[in-house]
Amino acid sequence: MAYSFNGSYVTFPTSSTTDKLGTMTDLGLKDSAAKIQVTTANGVKHLYEAGLPDAEITIDIIGAGATACTIGATGILTLVWNSGQTNTYSNAVCVERSISGGIDSPIKTTLTFAPAP
């Protein structure tokens, strides 16, 4: 199924498939930009332009692995979707890492990445 998440994967800190980030359960990519108001004094409605783009990538992985992903770690982040789409960030930084678990549930690691300079 081309629209199924199954088969999608993420690599970091290189684009090599040997650097897959474990068994993913969820993957999210959010592109946004600041909203800049450019309404003139005689305007009759608010007008806006988009500011600089701001991407955030969130990945949920089963287990407490992904040791290459410590806060501040940088590298190539590649999202390979089962649909054939690929998103590559030539320099991404890990900005958040959390590990959680509960009774009768797997340990889960959540990683958040952002573009780096």
Helices and strands as residue ranges (DSSP letters): E 9-11, G 17-19, E 23-37, E 48-62, E 74-80, E 86-100, E 108-115
